[in-house]
Amino acid sequence: MLMTISKAPLLPPDLILEAANRAARAIPPLWPLASSVAVNPFLGQTGEPLAAAAARLKRAAGVRLTMPRSWFAERLRSGEITDMDLTEALTAAPASSRPGSLAELKAAALLEAPQPSALPTVADLAKEASGIDWPAFTAERISHWAAAYFDQGQALWANPKARCAYETWRAFAIHDLTPEISGLKGFARTVADAPETVEAALAASVARLGLTEAALEGYFHRLLTSLGGWAQAARYKLWQAELTGKTDKDITGLLAVRLTWDAALLDQYCETIGMKWPASASAYAEPLVPDSDDAIDAILQEAAERAAQRKLAALFAGSLTPPDTSRPALQMAFCIDVRSEVFRRALESLDPGIKTLGFAGFFGLGIGHRRFASDVVEARLPVLLSPGVFTCSGETDPETREADLSARINARAKRAWGRFKLAAISSFAFVEATGPFYAAKLVRGALGQTGKPVKSDPAPRPATALSPETRVAMAGKVLRAMSLTSGFSRLVLLAGHGAGVVNNPHASALQCGACGGYAGDVNARLLASLLNDSEVRSGLAALGIVIPEDTLFLGALHDTVTDTVTIYDADHPSSEHAEDLAQAQNWLRTAGGLTRAERSARLPRAARGQDVLHRARDWAELRPEWALAGCQTFVAAPRFRTAGKNLSGRAFLHDYDWQRDEGFGVLELILTAPVVVASWISLQYYGSAVAPGIFGAGNKLLHNVTGGFGVVEGNGGLLRAGLPWQSVHDGERLMHEPLRLSVLIEAPREAITGVLERHPEVRQLFDNRWLHLFALDEQGRMAWRYSGDLEWEYKEQTIQEEVLL
């Protein structure tokens, strides 16, 4: 006989669905491995400050959002965090929640806060009552089904899909007897009797659990968080659908699945947990109020960030390299990625005539690109945007089109052969018959002797059909955004970046985030084609941008694992530039060596710069490079403000001259696109460092690719999102210092404030201090700090002889 759990009134289905949608938006999306990009794990919490987000995720996931107190105490003892840093952070905190004095704050820093625990679900209470780990079992069964549902071609026997996740799961669960064998009686019958639609299933489970309106969103968020990367995979489908004005029900479908499990568990264990569940359900309805530990941790985090900003301010208060107005010997544009900072500094050190620029790696060209011999259209632009132009490699003449078609047919044949090798009926026979023929290849791969490092697709440059007016407008917009409208050198290299690695499921995470997790070579080559076009140049001249006749643009690819640069000089052959090109290649080889030597000091087992070259092709290498670990600063200013300053590969450098930015359209673009993308990168590293259990991908050594979409740790379980532990830790210490990004912009404060006022979603990142914002003065100093609510505070300049490290 079932016990009545609650007398809560039935809630309208629309109200339940609204709460489900809000909970869904508290979950960050997870991009598939083929095009993985950094995602802010706190995407759903940026509307509130760190302390409030910590309280929320403490309830939903049982995690802390800052490092342990011992981490801060160590920095206090070493003097890295000073009393001044603590005092400033204390003053900036809300008066209602901060400690009464500096002494109290320092005392609290020495006492470790208790480990938080999430509010219990029905499955948690059932575990306590029965001794059966129902939360783990539920996660395992949902994962077993989800791996097939979200599969992107890895499964040999595809899972049939109904209209949405819930309906597909229901068809599966009706025939899955595993829950009943494990002790959940009549589960298949319960699923068969459950409503057929997502909306009805949500309403039925909410009624069975007796949830009140106030408890809905909190409980829904808790359940979605318990599903790990599967909820994030479903959130990704909703994200992609909304980019095209559509919607997707899979994340609410997953929620309905998880609620159905809880309702079934409550039915079975009603007599033993019936007295505990109402109190637990009521806890989800309680107002969310950060406690003293949340407030103290947030203040200590702010103090650590102010300590880093103090060092940065000292660096920017130093002497400047005056701008050189003579014609450069070489200009080279790089992605703003922090890995470019080291290479740019090395390259510029070789000759005063070398000038480098920083710009988003997709070079302002939002393209959907199809590679030669591929049927896949790759979105090579920031994931915040949708492609506006579609390009392809090849197909410029009948001969190339025929070659492209032939290559695609061969590719399909290879895929069919690959599926045959792995198929259940042929895989063992295949290994027995042909395994010895692969022995030499396996040995070479295991010893890191797989040939030359992987490079970009050598196919012809991308081709597209655009009107002359569109091409001129596109080229002009990009050059203005780059602050490159005059002073062109004879040779201008546009360098996208990528990473050639083997045996690495997360390889695309090492590529260009601005290009959707792909290399930036396609965008660079396309822009070079536009800027070399005589018709485009004539149109640009009419707009006041005069490119000299002897200026040649070439696309290039900077491999960030080996720090080698490939120049696509065959795209635009020019005998007149042979000498310029030879000199540039010599400079790039030397700069690559200098960069490898600097980077090798941080990489494990890379005592010499030459060792870095082998990491790209070593199957066993867990850390081919550190990618963006250590990112700490974003700077939008003319290059001469940072030239010659060692920013240690921690800074995103975007060239920007506000005096050329009429109407501040470029400033608006920078704040709403590159800065937001950089915040996603910074906060992904932050989350993977402070809460690796929920925001990290776990141990690379245990990863198995699932569904071609993501990885699980071991032979099953929840999909893991975020960065692997080896991406932020070297085995002994963290290689990413979890600090929120400091954004430095040289522009009038009124113009910056205007952009924030027009874009509340960007403003809240700064108002809630997920990012810090500074305005540089006319001397390039960090003179003004954004304090929130569209207000600024002047920062007195204290010159200190400090370095950024």
N, C-alpha and C positions, 0 to 999 in steps of 0.2 A: 504494500500500500504506500503510495507516494504522499509525502508531507507537503503541505502548502508552504512555499518559501516566503512569499511576499504578497501583500494586498495592493501593491502599486498598481495604479490604473493603467490600462492599455494605452500605449503611446501611438500617435499617428505615424503611419509608415513614412510620410514625407519628412517628419522631424527626425526619425531614426536615420533615414538616408542622408540627411544634411549632416548629422553628427559623424556618420561614416565617411563622408567626403572630407570633412575637416580633419579627421584622424588620418585619412589617406595622405593629405597634404603635409602632415607632420613627418612623413617618411621620405627620405631622399631617394631619387631614382638611381638605378644601377645600370650602366651601359654594358653591352655585351663585350666579351674579351676582344673580339675582332676590332672594335673601335672604342676601347675603354678610355674614358677621360676622368680627370679628377672631379669629384662632386663634393660639395659642402655637406657633410653629414648632418649639420644643424640647419639645413635649408628651411625646415618647418618651424624653427625657433628663432629666426632672426628678428622677429617682431618684438622680442623681449630681451632683456639684458642677460648676461651670463649666469647670475645668481638664480634668476627665475627659470632659465633653461635647465640649470643643474637640478633644481627642485623637481621639474617636470620629468626629466630623464631618470632621476632617482626613483620616482614612482614607476615609470614605464619599463625601465631596463635594469635598475639596480646598479648604475654606474656613476662615477664621479667625472666631472668635466675639467678637472685640473689635475696636475701632478700631486703625488703624496706630499704632505707637509714637510717631510724630511728633505725633499728636493729644494724647497724654498729655504729651509733652515740652513742647508749647506751653503747656499748662496749668500745668506746673511752672515754666516761665520767667515766666509772668504772675503767679504766686503764687496762682492759683485752687486748685491742689492744694498743700498745705503739707507740710512735713516731718512734722508731727503726723499728717496724714492717711495719709501713707506708712507711718509707724511703726505706727499702729493697724492698717492693713491687713496689714502684715508680721507683726505679732504674731498676728493672727487666722488667718493661713494655716497649713496643716499644716507642722509643723517639718521633715518629711522632704523637702519640695520647695522650700522658700523659700530665697532668697539669704541669705548669712550676715550681712549688715549692710545698714544703710540706704544707705551709700555704694555698695555693689554694686548695689542696686536702682535707684538714681538713674542709675548708669552704664549699666545695662541699658536703661533707658527712653530713652536717647539713641541706642541702636543698633537699627535696624529689623530685626525678625525676618524670616527667609526666608519667601517665599511658600510655603504648604503645597501639596502635590499629593496627589491621591487615589491609593490603591493601584490598579494597572492591572487592567482586566478583560481577558478574551480578546479582545474587540473592540479594545481599546487596543493590544494586542500585534499583532493582525492589521493594524491601521493602520500600525504601525511597520514591519512586514514587507513590506507590499504597496504602501504609498503611497496607498491608498484610505482615505478617512475613514470607516471602518466604524462608529465610535460615532455620528457624525452621521447616517449613512445609516440605521442601525438606528432611531435616534430618529425620523427623518423618516417611515419606513414604519410604525412603530407609531403615531405621531401621526396619520398619514393614516387608519388604521383606527379609532383611538380616538375621533377627532372624530365619526365616524358612530355608534360604539357608545354613547358617552355623550350623544349629542344629545338635547336636551329640546324638540324641535319646530322648530328652525331649519331643519334639512335638509328639502328638498322631497321627496326620495326616501329614505325611512327605511331604515336598515340592518336587515335581519332579525336578530333576536336568538335565540340558542339558550339553553341553560340557564345559561351563565356566560360570562365574558369569553374564557376560553381556547378554549372550543368554538366561539364565534363567530369569533374570530380565525383559528382553524384552517381553518374553512370559507372564509374570505376569502383566507388566505395560499396555499392550495392552487392558487388560480387567479391569483395575483399573480406575473407574470413579471418584474417590475421588478428584484428581487434578482439573478436570473440574467442579465439584460441588463447589470447593473452589475458582474457578475463572481463572484457567489456561485453556483457551479455546482450544479445539481440541488436547489435549495432547496425548490421546490414538492414534489418527490418526498420530500425529507427530512421535510417537514411532513405529507405524506400518510401516511408510515410511522410518524410519532410516535404515542405513546399517545393515546387519545381522552379520558381524564379528567385533571383537574388533578393529582391525587395521583400517578398513574402517570407523567405527563410530568415532574413535579418529580424523581421518583426516577430516571427514565431520564437526565435531563440531569446530575444530580448524579453518577451513576455514570460518565457519559461524561467529565465534567470532572475526575473523581478527587478530589472535595472530601472532606475529612475532617470528622468531626463538629464539631471545634473551629472549622473555617473556615466552617461553614454560615451562621450568623447574620450574620457580618460581610460575607460575599460577597452574601448576599441583600439586606442593607441597602444595600450599594453599588449593586446593580442597580436597586433600587426608587428610590433617590435619582436615578439617571441618567435616570429617566423623568419627572422634574419634576412638574408639576401633575397629570399623568394618574394617577400613583400616589396622589396626595392626593385626587383625585376618587373613586378606588376606595375609599380609606380612609374617605371621607365616607359611602359606601354602607354600609360595615360599621358605622360609628358609628350611623347611622340605624336599621339593622336591630337592633342590640343594644339600642337604647332601647326597643324593643318585644319584647325577649326572643328575637329571631331572630338569624340570622347571614347573611353574604354572602361569596361566594367570589371576588369580582372582583379583589381585590388580590392574592390568591395566584394567580389566573388570569393577571394581568399579569406576575407574577414568572415563571410557567411559560413565558409567551411570550418574555420576555427571556432566560431560560435556554436556550430552544430556539435562539434566534439564536446565542448563544455556543457551544453545542454544534456547530452547523453550521459556524461559523467555525473552530472548533478542528479539525474534520474536514478542512476545506479547507487550512488553513495548518499542519497538524500538523508537517510536516517542518521548517518555518522557525521556529515558536515552541515546538516540543515541548520544547526544552531550557530555555526561559524560563518557561513556564507553571507547572511544578511549584513553582518558587521563589516565584512570585507567589501561587500558591494557598496555600503554606505561610505566607506573610506574614499572610494573613487569620486564621490559627489562632494567631498570636502573642498573648500577653496584652496587654490594652490598658493602657498605662502612660503618663500625661502626661509630656512631657519638660519641660526647664527653661523653654523658651519658653512653653509652655502655662501653667506655674505663674506666671511673671513677668507675663504678660498678665492673668491672673486677679487678681493682687495689685494691678496698676495700675488695673484696672477697679473693684476694691473701694475703692481710694483715691479715685478720682473720685467714687464714690457717697458716701463719707464726707464729702468736701468739700461736696457738695450738702446732705447731712444736717446739717452744721455750720451752714450758712446757715439751714436750715429750723428748727433748734433755736433759733437767735437770734430768729427771727420769733415762735416760740411762747413764748419767754421774756419777750416784751414785755407791755405792759399789756393788761388784758382789759376788754371792754365788759360791765359787769354785766348780768345778765338782767333784763328788764323784765317785771314781773308784771301790768301793766295789760292790759286787753283790746286785742288788736291791731286796727288800722284795716283791715288786709288780711293774710291768710295765703296764701302761694302755695308749693306743693310743686313742685319741679323734679326731673328725673332727676339722679343723682349724676355724670353725664357732666361732664368738665372744662370743656366749653364753657358749662355752666350757671353756673360759678363767676363768670365775668365779668358775666353778666347779673344774677345774684343780688346781687352787690356794688353794681352800678349802681342796681338797684331799691331796695335798702335805704338807699342814700344820699339818697333823695328825701324820706323822712319816717321819723322814729323809730318810728312806729306800724306800719311794714311789716315783717312777719316772713316769712322764707323757710325752707323745709325742703328737705332732700335725701333722696331715696329712689330705689331702683332703678326705672328708667323703665317697667317693666311693672306697677308698682304692686301687686306681689304677686299679680296675677291671671294664672295660667298658662293662657292661652286659645288655642284654635284658632279663627280667625275667618274667616268668608266675607263678603267685601264685597258690597255691593249690585250685582247684575248680574254676579256672578262665580261660577265653578264651583270656584275654587281655595280651599282651606282653608289659611290662613296661620298658622304657629306663632308667635304673638306673645308669646314668653317666651324666657328664656335657653336657649341650645342644650344646656345641661347637663341640661335638664328635658324632660318630655313634657307636652303639654296635658292638663289635667284637666277643663276646661270648654270647650264649643264654643258659639260665638255667631255671629250673622249680623246684618247691617244690613237692616232692613226685615222683611217677611213678618209684620207684626203684625196685619194684617187682610186680607180677601180682595182689596181694591182694591190694596194694596201688593204682595201676592203676585203679582197679575196684572201689575203694572208691572215687578216684578222679573223675571218670566219673559220678558216682552216685551223687556226690556233685554238679557237674556242671549241671546236669539235674535238681536237686532241685533248684539251683540258677536261672535257666531259668524259672522254674515254679513260683518262687517268683517274677521275673520281670514281667511275664505275669499277675500275680495277682495284682501287683502294677499298671500296665497299665489299668487293668480293674477298679481298684478303682478310677482312675483319668479320665477315658474315659467320653466323653460328654454324652453318652446315659445311663451311669450307675453310675456316681459319686454321684448325688444327692440321688438316691435310696440307694446307699451304705452307705452314711452318715446317712440317716434316720434309716436304719436298724441296723447298727453296731456301730454307733458313741458312744453310752454310754459305750461300752466295752473298748473304748480307753481312757475314762475319767481318770482312775487312772494313766495310763502311762503318760498322758499329765501333770497331776498335779505333779507327781514325777519329770518329766523333767523340768517343770517350776520352781520347787524349788531346782533344782540342785541335785536331788537324783536319778540319772540315773544309779546308781551302781558304780562299780570300774572304775577308769580312763581307757580310751581306751589304749590298748597296742598293740604291734606288733603281726602280724600273728603267731600263735603258731605252724604252720605247720612244718613238718620235714625240716631239713637244705637243702639249695639248692643243687641240684645235676646236674652235667654236664659231658659230655664225652670229655675229652681232652687227647691228647697224653702225655706220661710221659715227653718228651722233652719240650713240650709247658708248662706243669705245672711247671716244674723246672725253665724255663726261666721267666715265669710270676711271680713266687714267688721271684726269685732273683731280678728282676727289682723293685718290690714293696719294698722289704726290703732295697735296696740301696737308693731308693727315700725317704724312711723314715729315712735314716741315722741310721738304726737299723741292723747292721751286726755283732755285738758282744755284750757281756755283758748281755745276756738274763737272766731274772729272772725265778724262777720256774713256776710262773703263769703270763701269758701275756694276758691282756684283750684288745680286739679290739672293741671299742665302736662306733657304728654308732649312729645317733641321729634322733629323730622324735618328733612329738607333737600330743598327744592324746586329741582332742577337739571335741565338739559336736555343731551342729547347726551353723556351720561357713563355708560359701561358700569358703572362702579363706584359708581353713585348710591346703591345700598342700603348701601354701606359708610359713607356719611355719615349714615345713619339711626341709630336707637337699637339699640345692640348688645344691650341687655337685652330688646328686643322682636324678637329674631331677624332683625335687619336691616330691620325695618319701622318706620314712625313710631309714636309712643306714644300717638296720639290716641284710638284705640279703647279701650285699657286705661284711660286717664284718664276718658273719658266713661262707661265701664261702672262704674268705682268711684264717680263722682259720682252715678250713678243709684242705686246701692246705698245710699249714705249719705244721700240725700234721701228714701228710702223710709220712710214713717211706721212701718211694721211692723218694719223693720230697726232704726230708732231706739229703738223700744220694747224690742226684744230687747237692744240694746246697753246701755240704761239698767239692765236687770236684771243686766248684767255689770259695772256700775260705770262705764260710759262714757256720760256724759250730754251729748248734743249739744243746745244751746239751740234753741228753736223758730224763732228768727229767723236761724239759720245756714243759708246756702245754699251748696251745693257745685256748682261748674261745671267741666267739662273744658275744656282749652285745648291749643293746639299752639304750641310755640316753634320757629320756623323758624331753624335755626342758620346758614343762609347769609345771610339778610337781617336776622336778629334782630328779626323782627316776631312778634307773638303774636296768634293767633286764639282768641277765647273763644266757646265753643259755648253762648251764652246762650239760644238757641232751644230747647235740650234741656229746660230747666226755666224757663219764663218766670215772672218775678216782678216785678210793678210796685213792690212794696215795696223792692226792691233796685236800682231804676233809678239812684238817686243813687250808691250804692256802686259799681255797675258802671261808670258814667261816670267816676268818679274813678279807678278801677282802670285803665281804658283810657287815660286821660291819663298816669298814671304809667308804664304799659307803653310808650307811645310815646316818652316822654322817656328811659326806661331803654334802649330799643332804640337811640336815637341815641347815647347815651353808650357803649354797648357797641360799636357800629359804629366809633365814633371810636377806641376803644382797639384794636380788632382790626385796623383799617386800617393801623396802624403796622407790623404784621408782614407784611401781604399785599403782594405785588408789584403795582405800578401801582395802588395804592389810597391815594393821598395824602390823600384826604378821606373821611370816614365815609360820605358819600352815595354814593361810588363802589361801595361794597360791595353796594348794592341791585341793581346791574346785573349782577353776576357770575353770579347764579342763572340768568339767561336768555340768557347769551352762549354760543353754540355753540363758540366758539374758546377759552373760558376753561379752562385746565388746572388752575387752583387756585381753585375757587369759595370754598373756605374751607380752613383747616388741620385741620379735624376734631379728632382727639385728639393731634395732634403736640405734643410737649412734655410729655405726661403724666409725672408724676414722683412723685406722692404720693396716698395714700388715707387719709382721715381719717374715723373713726367716733367722733363726740363731739357734745355739744350745740352748737348753732350759735353760742352766745355765745363759745365758745373760738376761733372763726375769724372772727367778725363784725368788719368793719373792717380785716381784714388782707388785703393785696394778695397773693393767691396766683397771680397772673398767668395764670390759665387753665390751671394745671398740676395742679390737685388734684381728685380725686374726693371729694365732700363728702357723707357719709352721716350724717344726724341720728341720734344714739343717746344715750340716757340710761340708764346701767346701773342706776341706782337705781330705775327703773321696770320693770326687766327681771327679774321673779321667776323664778328657776330658770335664768336666762341662756340661754333659748331663742332670743331675738332675737340675742344675741351669736353663738351657734352658727350661726344662719342667715346672718349677715353674713360670717363667716369662711369658710363653705362655699359661698356663692353669689356675692354681689357682689364679694368680694375675689378669688375665683378668676376671675370674668369680667374684672375689672380687670387681673389678671395676664396674661390672654390678650391684652388690648389692649396693655398695656405691652410685652410681649415680642414681639408682632407688629411694633410700631414699632421695637423694638430690633433684631430680626432683619433687617428691611427696610433699616435704616441700616447695620449692620455687614457684612452679607453680601447685598447686593442681587442678586447674580448668581443665587443659589439661593433666597433667601427673599423676594425682591422681584418685582413684576410687570413691571418694565422700564419702557420709555418710553411714556407715554400717546399720543404722536404716532404711534406705530407699531402701536397696538393694533387687532386685529380680533377681534370677538366670534366664538367658535367653539361651535357646537352649542347656543347659548343658555345655555351653562354657564359658560364662562370666556373668557379672552382669550389669543391668541398674539401674539407680537411679529413683525410683518411678515405675509407671506402663508402662513406655515406654521410647523412646528416644535413644540416642547414647549409644553404649556399652562403659563401663568405664574401663580404664586400669590403671595400677599402683597400689599404695597402698591406702587402705581406710584412711580417715583422722584420724580415731581412732588408726591407726598404727604408727602415727608420733606425735600425739598431745594428751595430757591427759585431755583436756577440758579447761585448763587454759593457758598452755604454750606448746611450741614445745618440744618433748622429743628426737627429732633427730636434732642435730646441723648440718646444711647443710654445710659441709666442704668436699672438695675433698680428697680422700684417700692419706695418706702418706705411701709409701712403703719403708721399711728398710731391707736391705740385707747385710749379712756379707759374702762378697766374694771379690776377687780382682776386682778393677774397670775395668781392661782390659777385664776380663771375662764377666762382665755385659755388657760392651760396645759392645763386640763381638756378644752377643745374640741380642741386639737391632739392630745392623747392619744387622743381618741375617733376622730379622723379622720387616719389616717397619710398619706393622699394629699395632704392640705392641709399637714400637718406637714413633709413632705419639701420642699415649696416653700420653707419658711423654713430648715429644717436645711441645705439645699444652697444657700441664698442666691440662689435665683431671685427671692425677695422678701426685703425687710428688715422686721423687726417691732419696733415700739416701743410701750411702755405709757406713757400720760400720767399724771402724778401729779395730786394734788388741786388743783394750781395750773395745770394744763394744760400742764406742761412735759414735754419728751421725756426723762423721767428714767431709763427702763429700756430697755435693748436686749436683745432675745432673741438669745442666743449659740449656740443649737442644743442638741439633746438635752434639751429641756424645761428648760433653764437660762436665767437672766437675769443681766445684769450692770448695775450701777448706773452711770449716766453723770453725772459731775460737770457742773453747769451753769455754763457760761462765757457771760456776757452780752456780746454783741458788737453793735455798731451796723452791721448788714448788712441787705441786702435780698435777696429770693429770686432776683432776676434775675441 
